């Protein structure tokens, strides 16, 4: 055990023109094995981990300044880059305009 509580980094996007609008709907980018939807069956792959999911776990222990790669990841998600989207379980913006 590493910690008693697990802090998670969650990446979300919105199609709203004004992201500060209280009516804006934010949708989560879901990872293949990172904890997320409680209704989803846990991902068990042993002894290996999906690297991005593993890095997201450790990023939650630090600030984004210590993990600048998260900013680059978010930019690639905004650009809907296929290589990055292939690392995720779901893309809530598939078939729609990017967030």
N, C-alpha and C positions, 0 to 999 in steps of 0.2 A: 504494500500500500504506500502511495506517495503522499496523498493528502486525504483528509476526511471529507472535504467538499471539493467539487470539481467546477471550476470556472470555465465557461466556454466563450469563444469568440464566435459571433454569429454574423454572417454576411447577408445583407438584405438589399433589395432594390425596389424602386417604385416606378410606375409608369406615369405618375402624376406630374403635371407640369410644374407644380409648386410642392416640393417635398416637405415644406413646413406646414402645409394645409392639414388641419386635423382630420380631414376626410381622406387623405392620401392612404392608399392601401400598400403596405410594405410586404413583400414576398421574400421568403428565405431561400437562399441557394443551399441545397442539401448535399452533403458529402456522402461518399459511399459507406464509410465506416465510422465517421465521427458521430458521437451521440447527437440526437436531434429529436425527431418526431417520436414521442413516447409510444405511439401505436405501431411503430416499425419494429420488426424483429431485430435483435442485436446482431451485428456482424461479427462473426468469429472466424478469424484466419490466424492460424498459429503455425510457426513461430514468428511470422512476419506481419508488418502493418502497412497500410497504405501510407506512403511517405507524407503526402500533403495533409492527410487527416492527423497524422502523428505530429507534424509541425504545428498544426492549429492548436493542438492540446498544449504544447509548450509555449506557444505565443500568448496564451491566456495568463501565463505567470509573469509576463513582462509588458512593457509599453510598446506601442507601435514604433517608437524611435529605435527600439532595440530589435525590431523585426520589420525592417523597411520592405521586405519582400511582400508583406501583406498589402501595402499600398500599390505595388506593381500588380499583384493578383487582382485587386479590386478594379484597377484600370483595365486589365485584360477582360474581366467579366463585363465591364461597361461596354467594351468594344465587341463583346460576344465572340471572342477568339475561340475557334473550334478546338484547338489543342488544349486549352484550359478547361473548356466546358466538358471535354471527354474525361477529365479527372473527377467530375462531380456525378452524383447519383441523379440529380434532377436539375433542369434549368427552367425556372418558373416563367421565363420569357421566350421559350421556344415557340417559333412561329409568329412572334409578335415583334414590335419595335423594341430595341434594347432599352434597358432602364435608364 
